[in-house]
Amino acid sequence: MGNFRFYRRVSIFPGLSVNVSKSGPSLTFGMRGAHVTVGRTGVRKTVGIPGTGIYYTSHSGYHSGAHSAHVDSPVSDSLQGAAHAIAQLIGMIFIIGVIALAVAIVGSIAGRPGT
């Protein structure tokens, strides 16, 4: 038996889009490779390497799956907090790297003589 699916993304301006799907609307901030989506089920942060299919996603809020996950030995709050802080740091470093790369590319194009 199949599922009915529906999804539509409308770009408001670069870096901001509204997503509409069967499960409800959401708002996405960011660019290719790093974005944050806020919707009915919570906040989803995604960082990845464009074109490779490699990405990391964290989800917090309602229906994040944390309440239903089976864990043999619970992870302490301090260890979970440290892992979350490291993931955020890696995400920020990636975003800063993407911005620095974009600035370098734009600078090299703008500084090219004869164009």
MOPAC internal coordinates of N, CA, C and O (Angstrom, degrees):
PM7 1SCF
backbone

  N    0.0000 0     0.00 0     0.00 0    0    0    0
  C    1.4478 1     0.00 0     0.00 0    1    0    0
  C    1.5244 1   108.33 1     0.00 0    2    1    0
  O    1.2310 1   119.55 1   -43.82 1    3    2    1
  N    1.2993 1   118.47 1   136.18 1    3    2    1
  C    1.4514 1   123.07 1  -178.00 1    5    3    2
  C    1.5133 1   113.28 1   -90.63 1    6    5    3
  O    1.2310 1   121.70 1   -10.77 1    7    6    5
  N    1.3106 1   114.35 1   169.23 1    7    6    5
  C    1.4608 1   122.31 1   176.60 1    9    7    6
  C    1.5143 1   109.43 1  -113.60 1   10    9    7
  O    1.2310 1   120.93 1   -35.83 1   11   10    9
  N    1.3091 1   115.83 1   144.17 1   11   10    9
  C    1.4510 1   120.68 1   172.46 1   13   11   10
  C    1.5146 1   107.59 1   -88.32 1   14   13   11
  O    1.2310 1   120.34 1   -52.81 1   15   14   13
  N    1.3222 1   116.96 1   127.19 1   15   14   13
  C    1.4673 1   121.25 1   178.68 1   17   15   14
  C    1.5141 1   109.53 1  -127.54 1   18   17   15
  O    1.2310 1   121.59 1   -32.64 1   19   18   17
  N    1.3357 1   114.56 1   147.36 1   19   18   17
  C    1.4539 1   120.81 1   177.97 1   21   19   18
  C    1.5118 1   108.28 1  -144.39 1   22   21   19
  O    1.2310 1   120.34 1   -43.56 1   23   22   21
  N    1.3409 1   116.95 1   136.44 1   23   22   21
  C    1.4541 1   121.40 1   179.09 1   25   23   22
  C    1.5246 1   108.77 1  -155.16 1   26   25   23
  O    1.2310 1   120.84 1   -45.20 1   27   26   25
  N    1.3097 1   116.00 1   134.80 1   27   26   25
  C    1.4707 1   120.50 1   176.92 1   29   27   26
  C    1.5170 1   108.58 1  -146.00 1   30   29   27
  O    1.2310 1   120.14 1   -48.33 1   31   30   29
  N    1.3432 1   117.34 1   131.67 1   31   30   29
  C    1.4586 1   122.74 1   177.86 1   33   31   30
  C    1.5288 1   107.99 1  -115.02 1   34   33   31
  O    1.2310 1   121.13 1   -49.83 1   35   34   33
  N    1.3405 1   115.45 1   130.17 1   35   34   33
  C    1.4579 1   121.66 1   178.23 1   37   35   34
  C    1.5182 1   107.87 1  -119.25 1   38   37   35
  O    1.2310 1   120.20 1   -59.57 1   39   38   37
  N    1.3289 1   117.22 1   120.43 1   39   38   37
  C    1.4542 1   121.90 1   179.81 1   41   39   38
  C    1.5281 1   109.47 1   -80.59 1   42   41   39
  O    1.2310 1   120.70 1   -58.24 1   43   42   41
  N    1.3190 1   116.27 1   121.76 1   43   42   41
  C    1.4678 1   121.67 1   177.97 1   45   43   42
  C    1.5270 1   108.82 1   -79.31 1   46   45   43
  O    1.2310 1   120.38 1   128.43 1   47   46   45
  N    1.3194 1   116.88 1   -51.57 1   47   46   45
  C    1.4544 1   124.97 1   169.94 1   49   47   46
  C    1.5257 1   106.27 1  -158.50 1   50   49   47
  O    1.2310 1   119.12 1   -11.16 1   51   50   49
  N    1.3418 1   119.28 1   168.84 1   51   50   49
  C    1.4620 1   119.59 1  -176.11 1   53   51   50
  C    1.5326 1   111.69 1   -54.24 1   54   53   51
  O    1.2310 1   121.22 1   -54.31 1   55   54   53
  N    1.3221 1   115.27 1   125.69 1   55   54   53
  C    1.4528 1   120.58 1   179.15 1   57   55   54
  C    1.5173 1   114.70 1    95.21 1   58   57   55
  O    1.2310 1   119.67 1   175.83 1   59   58   57
  N    1.3327 1   118.24 1    -4.17 1   59   58   57
  C    1.4674 1   121.26 1   179.90 1   61   59   58
  C    1.5236 1   109.16 1  -141.26 1   62   61   59
  O    1.2310 1   120.97 1   -54.28 1   63   62   61
  N    1.3291 1   115.76 1   125.72 1   63   62   61
  C    1.4585 1   118.88 1   177.58 1   65   63   62
  C    1.5253 1   110.13 1  -142.59 1   66   65   63
  O    1.2310 1   121.51 1   -24.71 1   67   66   65
  N    1.3229 1   114.72 1   155.29 1   67   66   65
  C    1.4503 1   122.65 1   176.13 1   69   67   66
  C    1.5209 1   107.13 1  -107.21 1   70   69   67
  O    1.2310 1   120.75 1   -48.54 1   71   70   69
  N    1.3194 1   116.18 1   131.46 1   71   70   69
  C    1.4561 1   122.10 1   179.59 1   73   71   70
  C    1.5185 1   108.55 1  -111.13 1   74   73   71
  O    1.2310 1   120.52 1   -44.05 1   75   74   73
  N    1.3237 1   116.60 1   135.95 1   75   74   73
  C    1.4618 1   121.49 1   177.81 1   77   75   74
  C    1.5213 1   107.19 1  -125.67 1   78   77   75
  O    1.2310 1   120.92 1   -51.44 1   79   78   77
  N    1.3242 1   115.84 1   128.56 1   79   78   77
  C    1.4590 1   120.17 1   178.49 1   81   79   78
  C    1.5217 1   109.77 1  -143.90 1   82   81   79
  O    1.2310 1   121.16 1    -1.83 1   83   82   81
  N    1.3049 1   115.38 1   178.17 1   83   82   81
  C    1.4596 1   121.18 1   179.11 1   85   83   82
  C    1.5291 1   110.72 1   -59.21 1   86   85   83
  O    1.2310 1   119.98 1   147.63 1   87   86   85
  N    1.3294 1   117.64 1   -32.37 1   87   86   85
  C    1.4640 1   121.03 1  -178.24 1   89   87   86
  C    1.5245 1   113.56 1   -84.06 1   90   89   87
  O    1.2310 1   119.57 1   174.39 1   91   90   89
  N    1.3347 1   118.42 1    -5.61 1   91   90   89
  C    1.4550 1   121.02 1   176.39 1   93   91   90
  C    1.5173 1   112.70 1   125.77 1   94   93   91
  O    1.2310 1   120.28 1    -6.52 1   95   94   93
  N    1.3427 1   117.07 1   173.48 1   95   94   93
  C    1.4619 1   120.95 1  -178.22 1   97   95   94
  C    1.5307 1   111.95 1   -81.23 1   98   97   95
  O    1.2310 1   120.80 1   -22.29 1   99   98   97
  N    1.3308 1   116.07 1   157.71 1   99   98   97
  C    1.4606 1   122.10 1   173.51 1  101   99   98
  C    1.5209 1   108.26 1  -150.52 1  102  101   99
  O    1.2310 1   121.02 1   -13.97 1  103  102  101
  N    1.3326 1   115.66 1   166.03 1  103  102  101
  C    1.4550 1   122.58 1  -177.96 1  105  103  102
  C    1.5208 1   107.80 1  -124.44 1  106  105  103
  O    1.2310 1   119.81 1   -48.84 1  107  106  105
  N    1.3384 1   117.97 1   131.16 1  107  106  105
  C    1.4552 1   122.52 1  -178.66 1  109  107  106
  C    1.5171 1   110.19 1  -116.70 1  110  109  107
  O    1.2310 1   120.82 1   -51.86 1  111  110  109
  N    1.3558 1   116.04 1   128.14 1  111  110  109
  C    1.4583 1   123.30 1   175.93 1  113  111  110
  C    1.5149 1   107.70 1  -113.48 1  114  113  111
  O    1.2310 1   119.96 1   -42.00 1  115  114  113
  N    1.3186 1   117.69 1   138.00 1  115  114  113
  C    1.4607 1   120.07 1   175.61 1  117  115  114
  C    1.5021 1   112.18 1   129.47 1  118  117  115
  O    1.2310 1   122.11 1    12.88 1  119  118  117
  N    1.3208 1   113.57 1  -167.12 1  119  118  117
  C    1.4561 1   120.24 1  -176.37 1  121  119  118
  C    1.5214 1   109.36 1  -130.88 1  122  121  119
  O    1.2310 1   121.25 1    -1.59 1  123  122  121
  N    1.2910 1   115.22 1   178.41 1  123  122  121
  C    1.4567 1   120.20 1   176.44 1  125  123  122
  C    1.5225 1   108.65 1   -60.27 1  126  125  123
  O    1.2310 1   120.55 1   -55.18 1  127  126  125
  N    1.2999 1   116.54 1   124.82 1  127  126  125
  C    1.4553 1   120.56 1  -179.82 1  129  127  126
  C    1.5154 1   114.12 1   104.66 1  130  129  127
  O    1.2310 1   120.00 1   154.95 1  131  130  129
  N    1.3359 1   117.60 1   -25.05 1  131  130  129
  C    1.4715 1   120.20 1   179.54 1  133  131  130
  C    1.5231 1   108.61 1  -157.12 1  134  133  131
  O    1.2310 1   120.67 1   -63.57 1  135  134  133
  N    1.3274 1   116.33 1   116.43 1  135  134  133
  C    1.4584 1   118.89 1   178.47 1  137  135  134
  C    1.5234 1   111.27 1  -153.28 1  138  137  135
  O    1.2310 1   121.65 1   -17.49 1  139  138  137
  N    1.3274 1   114.46 1   162.51 1  139  138  137
  C    1.4599 1   122.80 1   178.61 1  141  139  138
  C    1.5189 1   107.14 1  -124.85 1  142  141  139
  O    1.2310 1   120.29 1   -49.57 1  143  142  141
  N    1.3198 1   117.06 1   130.43 1  143  142  141
  C    1.4556 1   122.02 1   179.12 1  145  143  142
  C    1.5196 1   108.85 1  -116.79 1  146  145  143
  O    1.2310 1   121.02 1   -52.68 1  147  146  145
  N    1.3354 1   115.65 1   127.32 1  147  146  145
  C    1.4535 1   122.17 1   179.08 1  149  147  146
  C    1.5175 1   107.31 1  -113.85 1  150  149  147
  O    1.2310 1   121.07 1   -56.59 1  151  150  149
  N    1.3219 1   115.55 1   123.41 1  151  150  149
  C    1.4574 1   119.50 1  -178.15 1  153  151  150
  C    1.5138 1   111.76 1  -146.94 1  154  153  151
  O    1.2310 1   121.45 1    12.17 1  155  154  153
  N    1.3078 1   114.83 1  -167.83 1  155  154  153
  C    1.4520 1   122.95 1  -176.30 1  157  155  154
  C    1.5257 1   112.10 1   -62.14 1  158  157  155
  O    1.2310 1   120.00 1   149.65 1  159  158  157
  N    1.3273 1   117.60 1   -30.35 1  159  158  157
  C    1.4576 1   120.66 1  -176.58 1  161  159  158
  C    1.5218 1   113.57 1   -94.83 1  162  161  159
  O    1.2310 1   119.20 1  -179.52 1  163  162  161
  N    1.3271 1   119.14 1     0.48 1  163  162  161
  C    1.4587 1   121.84 1   178.16 1  165  163  162
  C    1.5162 1   112.33 1   129.41 1  166  165  163
  O    1.2310 1   121.15 1    24.78 1  167  166  165
  N    1.3290 1   115.41 1  -155.22 1  167  166  165
  C    1.4603 1   122.61 1  -176.66 1  169  167  166
  C    1.5209 1   108.97 1  -114.62 1  170  169  167
  O    1.2310 1   120.52 1   -49.81 1  171  170  169
  N    1.3323 1   116.60 1   130.19 1  171  170  169
  C    1.4614 1   122.46 1   178.59 1  173  171  170
  C    1.5297 1   107.62 1  -119.50 1  174  173  171
  O    1.2310 1   120.67 1   -56.53 1  175  174  173
  N    1.3489 1   116.32 1   123.47 1  175  174  173
  C    1.4658 1   122.00 1   177.76 1  177  175  174
  C    1.5221 1   107.85 1  -108.66 1  178  177  175
  O    1.2310 1   120.18 1   -51.85 1  179  178  177
  N    1.3293 1   117.27 1   128.15 1  179  178  177
  C    1.4565 1   121.70 1  -177.67 1  181  179  178
  C    1.5207 1   110.07 1  -128.74 1  182  181  179
  O    1.2310 1   120.99 1   -49.32 1  183  182  181
  N    1.3334 1   115.71 1   130.68 1  183  182  181
  C    1.4616 1   122.90 1   176.38 1  185  183  182
  C    1.5189 1   106.58 1  -130.43 1  186  185  183
  O    1.2310 1   120.48 1   -46.74 1  187  186  185
  N    1.3430 1   116.70 1   133.26 1  187  186  185
  C    1.4556 1   119.29 1  -179.03 1  189  187  186
  C    1.5056 1   112.78 1  -155.69 1  190  189  187
  O    1.2310 1   121.52 1    -2.44 1  191  190  189
  N    1.3137 1   114.69 1   177.56 1  191  190  189
  C    1.4683 1   121.75 1   176.20 1  193  191  190
  C    1.5212 1   106.61 1  -105.02 1  194  193  191
  O    1.2310 1   120.09 1   -71.15 1  195  194  193
  N    1.3510 1   117.44 1   108.85 1  195  194  193
  C    1.4627 1   120.83 1  -175.05 1  197  195  194
  C    1.5240 1   112.78 1   -55.58 1  198  197  195
  O    1.2310 1   121.24 1   -42.82 1  199  198  197
  N    1.3250 1   115.23 1   137.18 1  199  198  197
  C    1.4486 1   121.74 1   176.02 1  201  199  198
  C    1.5177 1   115.11 1    85.88 1  202  201  199
  O    1.2310 1   119.94 1   173.34 1  203  202  201
  N    1.3408 1   117.73 1    -6.66 1  203  202  201
  C    1.4581 1   120.06 1  -176.95 1  205  203  202
  C    1.5198 1   113.23 1  -104.49 1  206  205  203
  O    1.2310 1   120.39 1   157.31 1  207  206  205
  N    1.3234 1   116.85 1   -22.69 1  207  206  205
  C    1.4538 1   120.30 1  -174.56 1  209  207  206
  C    1.5143 1   112.78 1    83.30 1  210  209  207
  O    1.2310 1   120.28 1  -175.81 1  211  210  209
  N    1.3410 1   117.07 1     4.19 1  211  210  209
  C    1.4648 1   122.10 1   178.40 1  213  211  210
  C    1.5217 1   108.32 1   -95.11 1  214  213  211
  O    1.2310 1   121.03 1   -56.25 1  215  214  213
  N    1.3337 1   115.64 1   123.75 1  215  214  213
  C    1.4595 1   119.47 1   179.52 1  217  215  214
  C    1.5149 1   110.80 1  -156.19 1  218  217  215
  O    1.2310 1   121.09 1   -17.96 1  219  218  217
  N    1.3316 1   115.51 1   162.04 1  219  218  217
  C    1.4522 1   122.70 1   176.30 1  221  219  218
  C    1.5176 1   107.61 1  -125.24 1  222  221  219
  O    1.2310 1   120.42 1   -48.25 1  223  222  221
  N    1.3196 1   116.79 1   131.75 1  223  222  221
  C    1.4591 1   121.60 1   179.94 1  225  223  222
  C    1.5182 1   109.55 1  -127.03 1  226  225  223
  O    1.2310 1   121.01 1   -47.09 1  227  226  225
  N    1.3346 1   115.67 1   132.91 1  227  226  225
  C    1.4593 1   119.52 1   171.22 1  229  227  226
  C    1.5252 1   107.49 1  -120.07 1  230  229  227
  O    1.2310 1   121.03 1   -34.96 1  231  230  229
  N    1.3264 1   115.64 1   145.04 1  231  230  229
  C    1.4613 1   120.73 1  -175.88 1  233  231  230
  C    1.5113 1   108.17 1  -132.17 1  234  233  231
  O    1.2310 1   120.31 1   -49.41 1  235  234  233
  N    1.3200 1   117.02 1   130.59 1  235  234  233
  C    1.4532 1   120.74 1   176.91 1  237  235  234
  C    1.5167 1   108.66 1  -131.52 1  238  237  235
  O    1.2310 1   121.34 1   -30.74 1  239  238  237
  N    1.2986 1   115.04 1   149.26 1  239  238  237
  C    1.4539 1   119.62 1   179.85 1  241  239  238
  C    1.5098 1   110.88 1   116.04 1  242  241  239
  O    1.2310 1   120.65 1    15.00 1  243  242  241
  N    1.2927 1   116.36 1  -165.00 1  243  242  241
  C    1.4522 1   123.60 1  -177.90 1  245  243  242
  C    1.5269 1   110.32 1   -62.98 1  246  245  243
  O    1.2310 1   119.28 1   -41.71 1  247  246  245
  N    1.3007 1   118.99 1   138.29 1  247  246  245
  C    1.4679 1   125.43 1  -179.27 1  249  247  246
  C    1.5189 1   113.09 1    63.37 1  250  249  247
  O    1.2310 1   119.95 1  -147.84 1  251  250  249
  N    1.3386 1   117.69 1    32.16 1  251  250  249
  C    1.4601 1   119.69 1   178.97 1  253  251  250
  C    1.5198 1   112.10 1   -77.44 1  254  253  251
  O    1.2310 1   120.07 1   167.35 1  255  254  253
  N    1.3334 1   117.47 1   -12.65 1  255  254  253
  C    1.4500 1   121.57 1   179.12 1  257  255  254
  C    1.5126 1   113.06 1    92.48 1  258  257  255
  O    1.2310 1   119.38 1   168.45 1  259  258  257
  N    1.3243 1   118.80 1   -11.55 1  259  258  257
  C    1.4601 1   122.00 1  -177.47 1  261  259  258
  C    1.5213 1   111.40 1   -65.41 1  262  261  259
  O    1.2310 1   119.93 1   147.36 1  263  262  261
  N    1.3060 1   117.74 1   -32.64 1  263  262  261
  C    1.4554 1   120.63 1  -177.57 1  265  263  262
  C    1.5186 1   112.87 1   -75.05 1  266  265  263
  O    1.2310 1   119.67 1   160.96 1  267  266  265
  N    1.3152 1   118.24 1   -19.04 1  267  266  265
  C    1.4573 1   120.64 1  -176.59 1  269  267  266
  C    1.5263 1   113.59 1  -110.81 1  270  269  267
  O    1.2310 1   119.89 1   177.68 1  271  270  269
  N    1.3244 1   117.82 1    -2.32 1  271  270  269
  C    1.4532 1   120.99 1  -178.34 1  273  271  270
  C    1.5210 1   110.08 1   -73.45 1  274  273  271
  O    1.2310 1   120.41 1   -43.01 1  275  274  273
  N    1.3376 1   116.81 1   136.99 1  275  274  273
  C    1.4642 1   121.64 1   178.09 1  277  275  274
  C    1.5188 1   108.80 1   -87.69 1  278  277  275
  O    1.2310 1   120.66 1   -55.50 1  279  278  277
  N    1.3331 1   116.35 1   124.50 1  279  278  277
  C    1.4543 1   121.74 1   179.06 1  281  279  278
  C    1.5220 1   107.89 1  -129.07 1  282  281  279
  O    1.2310 1   120.42 1   -54.99 1  283  282  281
  N    1.3557 1   116.81 1   125.01 1  283  282  281
  C    1.4642 1   120.10 1   178.86 1  285  283  282
  C    1.5205 1   111.91 1   -67.20 1  286  285  283
  O    1.2310 1   120.79 1   134.92 1  287  286  285
  N    1.3355 1   116.09 1   -45.08 1  287  286  285
  C    1.4637 1   120.08 1   176.59 1  289  287  286
  C    1.5218 1   108.02 1  -126.55 1  290  289  287
  O    1.2310 1   119.78 1   -58.88 1  291  290  289
  N    1.3220 1   118.03 1   121.12 1  291  290  289
  C    1.4643 1   120.92 1  -176.59 1  293  291  290
  C    1.5311 1   111.85 1   -60.96 1  294  293  291
  O    1.2310 1   121.02 1   -35.12 1  295  294  293
  N    1.3173 1   115.65 1   144.88 1  295  294  293
  C    1.4548 1   122.13 1   176.92 1  297  295  294
  C    1.5224 1   107.34 1   -86.38 1  298  297  295
  O    1.2310 1   120.60 1   -45.62 1  299  298  297
  N    1.3298 1   116.47 1   134.38 1  299  298  297
  C    1.4599 1   119.85 1  -178.87 1  301  299  298
  C    1.5251 1   110.26 1   -66.02 1  302  301  299
  O    1.2310 1   120.96 1   -26.45 1  303  302  301
  N    1.3309 1   115.77 1   153.55 1  303  302  301
  C    1.4574 1   120.47 1   179.57 1  305  303  302
  C    1.5201 1   111.99 1   -61.07 1  306  305  303
  O    1.2310 1   120.12 1   143.10 1  307  306  305
  N    1.3364 1   117.38 1   -36.90 1  307  306  305
  C    1.4612 1   119.69 1  -179.41 1  309  307  306
  C    1.5322 1   111.15 1   -67.88 1  310  309  307
  O    1.2310 1   120.12 1   139.78 1  311  310  309
  N    1.3307 1   117.37 1   -40.22 1  311  310  309
  C    1.4679 1   120.58 1   178.29 1  313  311  310
  C    1.5213 1   110.97 1   -67.73 1  314  313  311
  O    1.2310 1   120.56 1   139.14 1  315  314  313
  N    1.3201 1   116.54 1   -40.86 1  315  314  313
  C    1.4613 1   120.54 1   177.84 1  317  315  314
  C    1.5242 1   110.39 1   -64.87 1  318  317  315
  O    1.2310 1   120.01 1   139.21 1  319  318  317
  N    1.3335 1   117.58 1   -40.79 1  319  318  317
  C    1.4659 1   121.61 1   177.69 1  321  319  318
  C    1.5174 1   111.75 1   -64.19 1  322  321  319
  O    1.2310 1   120.56 1   139.24 1  323  322  321
  N    1.3432 1   116.54 1   -40.76 1  323  322  321
  C    1.4629 1   120.22 1   178.76 1  325  323  322
  C    1.5220 1   110.78 1   -64.53 1  326  325  323
  O    1.2310 1   120.19 1   137.54 1  327  326  325
  N    1.3365 1   117.25 1   -42.46 1  327  326  325
  C    1.4633 1   120.58 1   178.80 1  329  327  326
  C    1.5245 1   111.03 1   -63.48 1  330  329  327
  O    1.2310 1   120.72 1   140.19 1  331  330  329
  N    1.3290 1   116.22 1   -39.81 1  331  330  329
  C    1.4680 1   120.05 1   178.96 1  333  331  330
  C    1.5329 1   110.44 1   -66.13 1  334  333  331
  O    1.2310 1   120.26 1   138.46 1  335  334  333
  N    1.3378 1   117.10 1   -41.54 1  335  334  333
  C    1.4651 1   120.73 1   178.93 1  337  335  334
  C    1.5273 1   110.87 1   -63.35 1  338  337  335
  O    1.2310 1   120.13 1   139.55 1  339  338  337
  N    1.3297 1   117.36 1   -40.45 1  339  338  337
  C    1.4694 1   120.79 1   178.27 1  341  339  338
  C    1.5241 1   110.59 1   -64.60 1  342  341  339
  O    1.2310 1   120.43 1   138.01 1  343  342  341
  N    1.3342 1   116.77 1   -41.99 1  343  342  341
  C    1.4722 1   120.03 1   178.60 1  345  343  342
  C    1.5262 1   110.89 1   -62.96 1  346  345  343
  O    1.2310 1   120.34 1   139.50 1  347  346  345
  N    1.3299 1   116.96 1   -40.50 1  347  346  345
  C    1.4680 1   119.73 1   178.16 1  349  347  346
  C    1.5185 1   110.80 1   -65.95 1  350  349  347
  O    1.2310 1   120.03 1   139.87 1  351  350  349
  N    1.3361 1   117.54 1   -40.13 1  351  350  349
  C    1.4614 1   121.35 1   178.48 1  353  351  350
  C    1.5276 1   110.72 1   -62.59 1  354  353  351
  O    1.2310 1   120.17 1   135.61 1  355  354  353
  N    1.3229 1   117.27 1   -44.39 1  355  354  353
  C    1.4666 1   120.94 1   177.73 1  357  355  354
  C    1.5252 1   110.37 1   -61.60 1  358  357  355
  O    1.2310 1   120.55 1   137.81 1  359  358  357
  N    1.3229 1   116.56 1   -42.19 1  359  358  357
  C    1.4631 1   120.61 1   177.77 1  361  359  358
  C    1.5172 1   112.18 1   -61.68 1  362  361  359
  O    1.2310 1   120.16 1   135.94 1  363  362  361
  N    1.3219 1   117.31 1   -44.06 1  363  362  361
  C    1.4670 1   120.55 1   179.42 1  365  363  362
  C    1.5252 1   111.38 1   -65.54 1  366  365  363
  O    1.2310 1   120.32 1   139.12 1  367  366  365
  N    1.3345 1   116.99 1   -40.88 1  367  366  365
  C    1.4699 1   120.11 1   177.65 1  369  367  366
  C    1.5227 1   109.78 1   -61.62 1  370  369  367
  O    1.2310 1   120.22 1   138.40 1  371  370  369
  N    1.3349 1   117.18 1   -41.60 1  371  370  369
  C    1.4600 1   120.92 1   178.57 1  373  371  370
  C    1.5297 1   111.00 1   -62.61 1  374  373  371
  O    1.2310 1   120.33 1   134.05 1  375  374  373
  N    1.3277 1   116.98 1   -45.95 1  375  374  373
  C    1.4698 1   121.16 1   179.88 1  377  375  374
  C    1.5235 1   110.73 1   -62.12 1  378  377  375
  O    1.2310 1   119.97 1   135.59 1  379  378  377
  N    1.3387 1   117.67 1   -44.41 1  379  378  377
  C    1.4659 1   121.08 1   178.31 1  381  379  378
  C    1.5280 1   109.97 1   -62.53 1  382  381  379
  O    1.2310 1   120.03 1   139.94 1  383  382  381
  N    1.3346 1   117.54 1   -40.06 1  383  382  381
  C    1.4612 1   120.69 1   177.62 1  385  383  382
  C    1.5132 1   112.88 1   -63.29 1  386  385  383
  O    1.2310 1   120.38 1   138.70 1  387  386  385
  N    1.3344 1   116.88 1   -41.30 1  387  386  385
  C    1.4674 1   120.94 1   177.94 1  389  387  386
  C    1.5210 1   110.39 1   -64.30 1  390  389  387
  O    1.2310 1   120.26 1   137.22 1  391  390  389
  N    1.3294 1   117.12 1   -42.78 1  391  390  389
  C    1.4681 1   120.86 1   178.96 1  393  391  390
  C    1.5248 1   110.47 1   -64.38 1  394  393  391
  O    1.2310 1   120.13 1   136.38 1  395  394  393
  N    1.3436 1   117.35 1   -43.62 1  395  394  393
  C    1.4641 1   120.52 1   178.77 1  397  395  394
  C    1.5237 1   111.25 1   -62.57 1  398  397  395
  O    1.2310 1   120.40 1   139.43 1  399  398  397
  N    1.3262 1   116.84 1   -40.57 1  399  398  397
  C    1.4649 1   120.47 1   177.35 1  401  399  398
  C    1.5273 1   111.08 1   -63.46 1  402  401  399
  O    1.2310 1   120.28 1   137.21 1  403  402  401
  N    1.3250 1   117.06 1   -42.79 1  403  402  401
  C    1.4657 1   120.55 1   178.84 1  405  403  402
  C    1.5268 1   110.94 1   -63.39 1  406  405  403
  O    1.2310 1   120.33 1   137.89 1  407  406  405
  N    1.3402 1   116.97 1   -42.11 1  407  406  405
  C    1.4702 1   120.26 1   178.37 1  409  407  406
  C    1.5168 1   110.33 1   -63.57 1  410  409  407
  O    1.2310 1   119.84 1   138.89 1  411  410  409
  N    1.3327 1   117.91 1   -41.11 1  411  410  409
  C    1.4649 1   121.20 1   179.16 1  413  411  410
  C    1.5200 1   111.41 1   -64.57 1  414  413  411
  O    1.2310 1   120.11 1   139.07 1  415  414  413
  N    1.3235 1   117.40 1   -40.93 1  415  414  413
  C    1.4703 1   120.92 1   179.42 1  417  415  414
  C    1.5151 1   110.36 1   -66.33 1  418  417  415
  O    1.2310 1   120.33 1   133.90 1  419  418  417
  N    1.3336 1   116.98 1   -46.10 1  419  418  417
  C    1.4735 1   120.58 1   179.63 1  421  419  418
  C    1.5301 1   109.44 1   -63.57 1  422  421  419
  O    1.2310 1   119.91 1   139.37 1  423  422  421
  N    1.3291 1   117.78 1   -40.63 1  423  422  421
  C    1.4626 1   121.29 1   178.63 1  425  423  422
  C    1.5088 1   112.59 1   -63.42 1  426  425  423
  O    1.2310 1   120.30 1   140.67 1  427  426  425
  N    1.3218 1   117.03 1   -39.33 1  427  426  425
  C    1.4641 1   119.56 1   179.78 1  429  427  426
  C    1.5221 1   111.61 1   -71.32 1  430  429  427
  O    1.2310 1   120.42 1   145.70 1  431  430  429
  N    1.3415 1   116.80 1   -34.30 1  431  430  429
  C    1.4717 1   120.25 1   177.79 1  433  431  430
  C    1.5186 1   109.72 1   -71.32 1  434  433  431
  O    1.2310 1   120.10 1   137.16 1  435  434  433
  N    1.3357 1   117.42 1   -42.84 1  435  434  433
  C    1.4705 1   121.26 1  -178.83 1  437  435  434
  C    1.5228 1   111.51 1   -68.40 1  438  437  435
  O    1.2310 1   119.95 1   148.18 1  439  438  437
  N    1.3281 1   117.70 1   -31.82 1  439  438  437
  C    1.4566 1   120.37 1  -177.95 1  441  439  438
  C    1.5141 1   114.54 1   -86.45 1  442  441  439
  O    1.2310 1   119.71 1  -179.86 1  443  442  441
  N    1.3215 1   118.15 1     0.14 1  443  442  441
  C    1.4516 1   122.57 1  -178.45 1  445  443  442
  C    1.5276 1   109.32 1   -74.44 1  446  445  443
  O    1.2310 1   119.54 1   -55.99 1  447  446  445
  N    1.3433 1   118.48 1   124.01 1  447  446  445
  C    1.4732 1   120.41 1   179.46 1  449  447  446
  C    1.5295 1   111.99 1   -72.21 1  450  449  447
  O    1.2310 1   121.26 1   -33.70 1  451  450  449
  N    1.3022 1   115.20 1   146.30 1  451  450  449
  C    1.4694 1   120.97 1   175.57 1  453  451  450
  C    1.4992 1   114.90 1    83.84 1  454  453  451
  O    1.2310 1   119.69 1  -168.15 1  455  454  453
  N    1.3213 1   118.20 1    11.85 1  455  454  453
  C    1.4673 1   118.95 1   178.76 1  457  455  454
  C    1.4928 1   110.77 1  -115.66 1  458  457  455
  O    1.2310 1   120.10 1   180.00 1  459  458  457

